[in-house]
Amino acid sequence: MPINENKNTSKKSKILSPKLDVIFHILFGEIGSEKITQDLLSCIIDEEIYDVNLNQNIVLRRELPEGKMGIVDVLAKINNNEYCNIEMQMTNKKNIIKRILYYWAKQYSREIGKSENYKELKRTIVILIANFEIIDLKDLGFHTKWKIIEEKERKIILTEDLELNIIEMPKVHKLKATGKEKKLKEWISFLENPESKEVSIYMEKNESMKNAKDKLDKMSEDERVRRLAELREKAIMDEKEAEYTGYCNGLEEGIEQGIEQGAERKNKEIAKKMKEKGADIEFIIEITGLSEEEILKL
């Protein structure tokens, strides 16, 4: 009679979503991810990047206390000279444009230090990858690039020091893309679903994307990383619930206030007509509930 062998088969963990900001940070912001990040940045900025330094990023899986997410943007020093701040944003924040301008200003001014030598200021790039559409950009493509230009005559760029790149993920599959925009579209597809058939085709031609997938697979088996992802997802759900509750409470208060205002307006109309007919003030007060002062003003 054959003996049943117990095989140690470990169930493979469900792959983590690379568009979750903590996972995005570990995937693209950790030391060792330079080649992966270089490939993504080159198709966003649309210029040659020969060097990426990631040593200013916190190591989330080692240094971040549970429950304290903070800011998890990726900071990359490119070509040994300029800084690039990459934010993966899952939820639609209020004043998102002002937010990324603030990030740009903060990083740009950081370079001057205490020397107050303005020559120390370098080009600073902020990249927002948004998992939502931005109302103010509804008629534009999925990837827009913003700089300061002269508006009245020549439309020339004032300075290259400011550059904002905004990528709206939901728009990606609605619009055609060519050149490096096509490669960027492939990376966005990876962020949305790294296990899709189309992404597996992209990986055949893109070694960096394949390396990103391999790293993501290993991350998905790391209990510490999975715990960070769970905490982050819970924080996002709690945030959405709080916003929805606030919306519902505000809506309810608005309805109640509207009913009260409508009733008051109606009572004033009745009081005015009664006053015009010569009704006694005390009688009008009794019927409408208005004060004598309010009735006399009608």
VOPAGU-2260 file (C-alpha; in pm, 1 decimal, decimal comma):
REM VOPAGU-2260
SITE   aa  ch    i         X         Y         Z
SITE  MET   A    0       0,0       0,0       0,0
SITE  PRO   A    1     160,1     330,8    -102,2
SITE  ILE   A    2     251,4     575,6     169,7
SITE  ASN   A    3     102,2     926,1     136,6
SITE  GLU   A    4     381,6    1181,4     133,8
SITE  ASN   A    5     325,0    1520,0     294,7
SITE  LYS   A    6     456,2    1776,8      54,2
SITE  ASN   A    7     543,1    2121,0     182,2
SITE  THR   A    8     356,1    2325,0     -71,3
SITE  SER   A    9     332,3    2690,3      20,2
SITE  LYS   A   10      45,3    2881,6    -131,1
SITE  LYS   A   11     172,1    3174,5    -332,9
SITE  SER   A   12      65,0    3507,6    -188,5
SITE  LYS   A   13    -158,2    3730,0    -395,2
SITE  ILE   A   14      56,6    3983,5    -574,9
SITE  LEU   A   15      49,9    4330,4    -420,3
SITE  SER   A   16     -72,6    4629,3    -620,0
SITE  PRO   A   17     219,7    4844,5    -740,1
SITE  LYS   A   18      -5,2    5150,9    -756,1
SITE  LEU   A   19     -57,5    5143,2    -379,9
SITE  ASP   A   20     176,5    5422,1    -267,5
SITE  VAL   A   21     374,6    5219,4     -10,6
SITE  ILE   A   22     431,5    4939,8    -263,1
SITE  PHE   A   23     518,5    5192,6    -534,7
SITE  HIS   A   24     773,1    5347,0    -296,0
SITE  ILE   A   25     941,3    5015,3    -215,7
SITE  LEU   A   26     938,0    4909,2    -580,7
SITE  PHE   A   27    1080,4    5231,2    -726,8
SITE  GLY   A   28    1239,9    5407,0    -428,6
SITE  GLU   A   29    1459,3    5146,6    -263,9
SITE  ILE   A   30    1832,5    5131,3    -330,0
SITE  GLY   A   31    1872,7    4856,8    -587,9
SITE  SER   A   32    1577,9    4978,8    -796,1
SITE  GLU   A   33    1780,4    5238,7    -987,6
SITE  LYS   A   34    1752,2    5070,5   -1329,9
SITE  ILE   A   35    1378,4    5017,2   -1289,8
SITE  THR   A   36    1321,3    5379,0   -1185,6
SITE  GLN   A   37    1552,8    5506,2   -1459,7
SITE  ASP   A   38    1343,1    5333,8   -1725,5
SITE  LEU   A   39    1015,7    5474,8   -1588,3
SITE  LEU   A   40    1155,8    5828,1   -1553,6
SITE  SER   A   41    1310,4    5835,0   -1899,7
SITE  CYS   A   42     972,4    5787,7   -2067,5
SITE  ILE   A   43     804,6    6046,6   -1841,7
SITE  ILE   A   44    1066,7    6320,8   -1867,7
SITE  ASP   A   45    1146,5    6225,9   -2229,7
SITE  GLU   A   46    1522,6    6271,1   -2207,2
SITE  GLU   A   47    1827,1    6056,6   -2147,5
SITE  ILE   A   48    1885,1    5958,7   -1786,8
SITE  TYR   A   49    2223,2    5796,8   -1727,3
SITE  ASP   A   50    2228,4    5797,4   -1348,7
SITE  VAL   A   51    1966,6    5760,9   -1072,5
SITE  ASN   A   52    2041,5    5793,1    -700,5
SITE  LEU   A   53    1777,6    5673,4    -451,4
SITE  ASN   A   54    1974,0    5694,6    -126,6
SITE  GLN   A   55    1763,2    5977,3      22,0
SITE  ASN   A   56    1450,1    5762,4      53,0
SITE  ILE   A   57    1341,8    5601,7     378,5
SITE  VAL   A   58    1353,4    5219,2     367,1
SITE  LEU   A   59     985,7    5156,5     441,2
SITE  ARG   A   60    1003,1    4787,9     518,0
SITE  ARG   A   61    1279,8    4846,0     771,4
SITE  GLU   A   62    1243,9    5196,7     908,3
SITE  LEU   A   63     872,8    5281,5     908,1
SITE  PRO   A   64     682,3    5218,6    1232,8
SITE  GLU   A   65     350,2    5039,5    1180,4
SITE  GLY   A   66      56,4    5275,8    1152,1
SITE  LYS   A   67     271,1    5581,0    1068,8
SITE  MET   A   68     272,6    5609,6     693,2
SITE  GLY   A   69     363,4    5974,9     649,9
SITE  ILE   A   70     472,7    6092,5     306,2
SITE  VAL   A   71     580,8    5802,8      87,6
SITE  ASP   A   72     689,4    5982,8    -228,5
SITE  VAL   A   73     996,2    5863,4    -416,9
SITE  LEU   A   74    1285,2    6110,4    -433,9
SITE  ALA   A   75    1535,0    6042,4    -711,3
SITE  LYS   A   76    1849,9    6239,1    -788,4
SITE  ILE   A   77    1900,4    6212,6   -1162,6
SITE  ASN   A   78    2219,3    6258,3   -1366,1
SITE  ASN   A   79    2397,8    6348,2   -1042,7
SITE  ASN   A   80    2252,2    6697,3   -1056,3
SITE  GLU   A   81    1872,0    6734,8   -1047,1
SITE  TYR   A   82    1596,4    6612,2    -818,9
SITE  CYS   A   83    1277,3    6437,0    -914,4
SITE  ASN   A   84     989,7    6382,7    -670,4
SITE  ILE   A   85     745,0    6109,5    -774,4
SITE  GLU   A   86     406,7    6084,2    -603,1
SITE  MET   A   87     170,4    5791,1    -659,3
SITE  GLN   A   88    -169,7    5918,2    -544,5
SITE  MET   A   89    -458,9    5675,0    -506,2
SITE  THR   A   90    -727,9    5914,0    -380,1
SITE  ASN   A   91    -841,3    6247,6    -518,1
SITE  LYS   A   92    -710,3    6505,4    -274,2
SITE  LYS   A   93    -845,1    6858,5    -256,9
SITE  ASN   A   94    -618,6    7122,7    -411,2
SITE  ILE   A   95    -402,6    6855,8    -575,9
SITE  ILE   A   96    -233,8    7112,1    -805,6
SITE  LYS   A   97    -138,0    7336,7    -513,8
SITE  ARG   A   98     -14,3    7025,5    -334,8
SITE  ILE   A   99     235,3    6931,2    -605,6
SITE  LEU   A  100     347,1    7295,6    -642,6
SITE  TYR   A  101     416,9    7295,9    -269,1
SITE  TYR   A  102     622,1    6977,0    -302,9
SITE  TRP   A  103     817,5    7137,2    -585,7
SITE  ALA   A  104     884,4    7457,0    -387,0
SITE  LYS   A  105     989,7    7262,6     -78,9
SITE  GLN   A  106    1237,5    7046,0    -267,6
SITE  TYR   A  107    1365,4    7333,6    -482,7
SITE  SER   A  108    1439,6    7560,4    -186,8
SITE  ARG   A  109    1600,0    7276,3      11,2
SITE  GLU   A  110    1904,7    7284,7    -215,6
SITE  ILE   A  111    2007,2    7637,0    -123,3
SITE  GLY   A  112    2071,7    7543,0     239,7
SITE  LYS   A  113    2231,3    7810,6     454,3
SITE  SER   A  114    2465,2    7945,1     184,7
SITE  GLU   A  115    2195,1    8163,4      20,4
SITE  ASN   A  116    2381,4    8114,3    -304,9
SITE  TYR   A  117    2111,4    8096,4    -570,2
SITE  LYS   A  118    2349,3    7912,5    -803,1
SITE  GLU   A  119    2292,5    7610,3    -580,7
SITE  LEU   A  120    1930,9    7588,4    -700,3
SITE  LYS   A  121    1887,9    7308,3    -953,7
SITE  ARG   A  122    1608,8    7197,4   -1181,8
SITE  THR   A  123    1344,2    7019,1    -977,3
SITE  ILE   A  124    1085,4    6790,6   -1133,0
SITE  VAL   A  125     764,7    6675,5    -967,4
SITE  ILE   A  126     573,2    6382,3   -1112,5
SITE  LEU   A  127     218,3    6306,5   -1002,4
SITE  ILE   A  128      76,0    5969,4   -1105,4
SITE  ALA   A  129    -294,0    5999,0   -1020,4
SITE  ASN   A  130    -533,5    5706,6    -999,7
SITE  PHE   A  131    -815,1    5947,2   -1091,7
SITE  GLU   A  132    -896,3    6219,3   -1342,6
SITE  ILE   A  133    -841,4    6583,8   -1252,5
SITE  ILE   A  134   -1140,2    6802,6   -1340,5
SITE  ASP   A  135    -929,3    7101,7   -1446,5
SITE  LEU   A  136    -744,5    6884,3   -1701,4
SITE  LYS   A  137   -1046,6    6706,3   -1848,7
SITE  ASP   A  138    -978,4    6810,9   -2209,5
SITE  LEU   A  139    -608,1    6720,3   -2203,9
SITE  GLY   A  140    -412,3    6399,2   -2259,5
SITE  PHE   A  141    -319,5    6142,3   -1997,1
SITE  HIS   A  142      30,8    6292,2   -1958,3
SITE  THR   A  143      76,9    6668,8   -1935,6
SITE  LYS   A  144     397,9    6863,4   -1871,3
SITE  TRP   A  145     392,9    7209,9   -1713,9
SITE  LYS   A  146     649,8    7491,2   -1706,7
SITE  ILE   A  147     655,4    7870,8   -1667,1
SITE  ILE   A  148     612,4    8045,8   -2001,7
SITE  GLU   A  149     579,9    8405,3   -2122,1
SITE  GLU   A  150     212,8    8447,3   -2205,6
SITE  LYS   A  151     173,7    8770,4   -2406,4
SITE  GLU   A  152     418,9    8760,2   -2695,0
SITE  ARG   A  153     675,8    8490,4   -2759,5
SITE  LYS   A  154     554,0    8198,7   -2545,4
SITE  ILE   A  155     911,3    8124,7   -2439,4
SITE  ILE   A  156     999,6    7929,9   -2124,5
SITE  LEU   A  157    1123,5    8150,7   -1842,6
SITE  THR   A  158    1324,7    7880,1   -1667,3
SITE  GLU   A  159    1381,6    7506,4   -1689,0
SITE  ASP   A  160    1406,4    7484,3   -1309,5
SITE  LEU   A  161    1034,6    7414,7   -1268,2
SITE  GLU   A  162     875,7    7113,0   -1430,9
SITE  LEU   A  163     555,1    6938,3   -1330,3
SITE  ASN   A  164     443,1    6614,5   -1493,0
SITE  ILE   A  165      88,1    6492,2   -1432,3
SITE  ILE   A  166     -21,7    6144,4   -1537,9
SITE  GLU   A  167    -391,5    6054,8   -1503,9
SITE  MET   A  168    -414,8    5676,6   -1510,9
SITE  PRO   A  169    -787,3    5644,9   -1601,4
SITE  LYS   A  170    -724,0    5837,0   -1925,5
SITE  VAL   A  171    -447,8    5606,2   -2046,5
SITE  HIS   A  172    -667,1    5358,8   -2233,9
SITE  LYS   A  173    -895,4    5627,6   -2376,0
SITE  LEU   A  174    -623,4    5799,2   -2578,3
SITE  LYS   A  175    -365,9    5690,0   -2833,1
SITE  ALA   A  176       1,8    5708,9   -2746,7
SITE  THR   A  177     313,0    5706,4   -2964,6
SITE  GLY   A  178     689,7    5704,1   -2903,1
SITE  LYS   A  179     790,5    5729,1   -2538,8
SITE  GLU   A  180     428,9    5800,2   -2449,9
SITE  LYS   A  181     357,5    5446,2   -2573,0
SITE  LYS   A  182     625,0    5310,7   -2341,2
SITE  LEU   A  183     480,1    5518,0   -2055,5
SITE  LYS   A  184     138,5    5370,4   -2132,0
SITE  GLU   A  185     294,2    5025,6   -2095,4
SITE  TRP   A  186     433,8    5117,5   -1754,2
SITE  ILE   A  187      92,0    5246,7   -1645,3
SITE  SER   A  188     -57,4    4914,4   -1757,6
SITE  PHE   A  189     200,8    4744,8   -1534,8
SITE  LEU   A  190      96,8    4959,0   -1237,8
SITE  GLU   A  191    -269,1    4875,6   -1298,6
SITE  ASN   A  192    -228,5    4500,7   -1345,7
SITE  PRO   A  193     123,8    4352,8   -1350,1
SITE  GLU   A  194     -15,2    4004,1   -1418,3
SITE  SER   A  195    -217,3    4087,9   -1729,5
SITE  LYS   A  196    -143,6    3921,1   -2061,8
SITE  GLU   A  197     -55,5    4251,7   -2229,1
SITE  VAL   A  198     198,7    4332,1   -1955,0
SITE  SER   A  199     361,9    3990,4   -2002,5
SITE  ILE   A  200     409,2    4085,4   -2370,1
SITE  TYR   A  201     559,7    4422,1   -2273,9
SITE  MET   A  202     804,7    4248,5   -2039,2
SITE  GLU   A  203     944,9    4043,4   -2328,2
SITE  LYS   A  204    1089,8    4365,5   -2472,6
SITE  ASN   A  205    1145,8    4559,4   -2150,2
SITE  GLU   A  206    1402,5    4407,3   -1914,6
SITE  SER   A  207    1344,8    4677,8   -1652,2
SITE  MET   A  208     973,5    4598,8   -1635,7
SITE  LYS   A  209    1052,5    4228,7   -1602,3
SITE  ASN   A  210    1289,9    4309,4   -1315,0
SITE  ALA   A  211    1016,5    4520,5   -1155,4
SITE  LYS   A  212     775,8    4225,1   -1178,4
SITE  ASP   A  213    1034,7    3990,3   -1024,7
SITE  LYS   A  214    1091,4    4231,8    -737,6
SITE  LEU   A  215     716,4    4274,9    -688,7
SITE  ASP   A  216     675,2    3896,2    -667,0
SITE  LYS   A  217     938,4    3880,0    -391,9
SITE  MET   A  218     783,8    4176,8    -210,4
SITE  SER   A  219     447,0    4002,4    -216,6
SITE  GLU   A  220     599,6    3712,8     -18,8
SITE  ASP   A  221     746,1    3947,9     243,4
SITE  GLU   A  222     521,1    3953,8     552,8
SITE  ARG   A  223     648,5    4295,7     660,3
SITE  VAL   A  224     562,6    4444,9     319,6
SITE  ARG   A  225     220,5    4276,8     315,8
SITE  ARG   A  226     150,2    4421,8     659,8
SITE  LEU   A  227     244,2    4771,7     541,2
SITE  ALA   A  228      14,3    4728,6     240,3
SITE  GLU   A  229    -275,1    4613,9     461,1
SITE  LEU   A  230    -229,1    4910,5     695,6
SITE  ARG   A  231    -214,9    5151,5     403,1
SITE  GLU   A  232    -526,5    5007,5     239,5
SITE  LYS   A  233    -709,7    5032,5     570,6
SITE  ALA   A  234    -596,8    5395,3     611,3
SITE  ILE   A  235    -726,4    5478,5     261,5
SITE  MET   A  236   -1060,1    5306,8     333,3
SITE  ASP   A  237   -1091,1    5491,9     666,0
SITE  GLU   A  238   -1014,3    5820,1     489,7
SITE  LYS   A  239   -1280,5    5756,0     225,0
SITE  GLU   A  240   -1531,5    5655,0     493,1
SITE  ALA   A  241   -1460,8    5975,1     687,3
SITE  GLU   A  242   -1505,1    6184,5     371,5
SITE  TYR   A  243   -1831,6    6004,7     286,8
SITE  THR   A  244   -1963,3    6043,6     641,6
SITE  GLY   A  245   -1872,9    6412,4     635,3
SITE  TYR   A  246   -2048,0    6448,3     300,3
SITE  CYS   A  247   -2362,1    6273,4     428,8
SITE  ASN   A  248   -2364,9    6478,1     748,1
SITE  GLY   A  249   -2318,3    6797,2     549,7
SITE  LEU   A  250   -2594,6    6696,0     309,2
SITE  GLU   A  251   -2831,3    6617,0     596,3
SITE  GLU   A  252   -2750,7    6944,4     771,0
SITE  GLY   A  253   -2797,8    7128,3     442,3
SITE  ILE   A  254   -3140,7    6971,6     388,9
SITE  GLU   A  255   -3248,0    7054,2     743,8
SITE  GLN   A  256   -3119,3    7408,1     707,8
SITE  GLY   A  257   -3298,8    7442,7     375,2
SITE  ILE   A  258   -3626,7    7322,6     529,0
SITE  GLU   A  259   -3588,7    7567,3     817,0
SITE  GLN   A  260   -3507,5    7854,3     583,6
SITE  GLY   A  261   -3800,3    7763,3     359,1
SITE  ALA   A  262   -4041,0    7750,7     655,9
SITE  GLU   A  263   -3915,9    8086,0     783,4
SITE  ARG   A  264   -3957,0    8241,3     438,7
SITE  LYS   A  265   -4311,5    8104,2     415,0
SITE  ASN   A  266   -4400,9    8239,3     759,9
SITE  LYS   A  267   -4273,2    8582,1     660,0
SITE  GLU   A  268   -4489,8    8578,4     347,8
SITE  ILE   A  269   -4796,1    8485,9     558,9
SITE  ALA   A  270   -4713,1    8752,0     818,7
SITE  LYS   A  271   -4674,4    9017,4     549,4
SITE  LYS   A  272   -5014,2    8936,9     399,1
SITE  MET   A  273   -5180,0    8932,8     744,9
SITE  LYS   A  274   -5018,5    9266,9     826,4
SITE  GLU   A  275   -5144,8    9415,6     497,4
SITE  LYS   A  276   -5497,1    9294,4     587,1
SITE  GLY   A  277   -5471,6    9477,0     920,8
SITE  ALA   A  278   -5438,4    9172,0    1147,8
SITE  ASP   A  279   -5334,5    9230,4    1507,9
SITE  ILE   A  280   -4956,6    9194,0    1571,4
SITE  GLU   A  281   -5011,6    8953,9    1862,1
SITE  PHE   A  282   -5230,0    8736,5    1639,9
SITE  ILE   A  283   -4962,6    8733,1    1364,9
SITE  ILE   A  284   -4698,6    8632,0    1624,6
SITE  GLU   A  285   -4920,8    8349,0    1742,8
SITE  ILE   A  286   -4982,1    8217,4    1389,3
SITE  THR   A  287   -4630,7    8252,8    1240,5
SITE  GLY   A  288   -4400,2    8228,6    1541,4
SITE  LEU   A  289   -4210,2    8538,3    1422,2
SITE  SER   A  290   -4098,1    8805,3    1664,2
SITE  GLU   A  291   -4263,7    9149,5    1676,7
SITE  GLU   A  292   -3942,3    9305,9    1547,2
SITE  GLU   A  293   -3935,4    9072,6    1245,9
SITE  ILE   A  294   -4302,3    9146,5    1165,8
SITE  LEU   A  295   -4257,2    9524,8    1189,8
SITE  LYS   A  296   -3971,4    9509,2     940,7
SITE  LEU   A  297   -4194,5    9346,0     677,6
